[in-house]
């Protein structure tokens, strides 16, 4: 799947790390349930800084698998450091005919 990206590097605290946003450039229908990601946010990656843990990278990945292309899934991957094992989280939502979850 193709994606375009945008980088935002200005941080209020002067840190050099920023956030990278990647947008889908084509829908992905290689699976039975299409991911209608074209033109929508696909991934957001940022670096968080903690005095104890150091730099912790966080990546959120979004999917748009309902027939109308609305948000359906989000997964969050938190990177590991020398003192943190990392973690993964996922969330899913469904929509009814009135576009309410």
Secondary structure, DSSP 4 states (H G I P E B T S, - for coil): --EEEEEE---TT--S--EEEEEESS-B-SSSS-B--BTSEEEEEEEEEETTTEEEEEEEEEE--STT----EEEEEE--BTTB--EEEEEE----TTS--
